[in-house]
Amino acid sequence: MKFERLSAELCKVHPFVEEIRAVVKSKKAAKTHARYEVSVEVYTPKDRYAFAATGYNLAAVFDSMGPKMKRLLSSKRSKVTSSRGASPRKRQD
């Protein structure tokens, strides 16, 4: 439910999103609770973005990923390098 709401919100804000996938892995940390590893991939026409988070509460993990995904998808690209954060001084061999 949380993931469906998050993906609908992302598609509404960023209409260029083509596909969103989430993989949830659970590992037994103790007999009473599990530790969840969530990895989300967002596919756009030009790029693929990957996000990951871990925690003991699955709903809280998805809640923490939402703002991070929105922020990174809406950040502007550098006009000099046309990429995110790459330095124009570094040589691309």
Steps between C-alpha positions, in 0.01 A plus 500: 500500500780743590691415184192546280436839654865602460513390136176678416629817663831478311323448167278798568790730587745358243307388190816372329520194729445182297535226761559463873612170657545411864676196642449421868727253678436398858762357731432363844688717747335335798213263566259788551574737213659510156729749332381621159721604210311696236648593164301710253589563137341782300525483123473813285556537125859614558615359835453235766501611863556260789406559863553274801404508867490261793304484821292292737164651401408458134253790495756734656761396241268593212408825676867595530569422135225727363657841565843373395366376167307819431801716582743308279260473207422871504858624540629688199785371289823692465505706180877458467520122522137402432521250782439498871804602698775405253785744502603665171864457608487121515593326179261236373723229347 
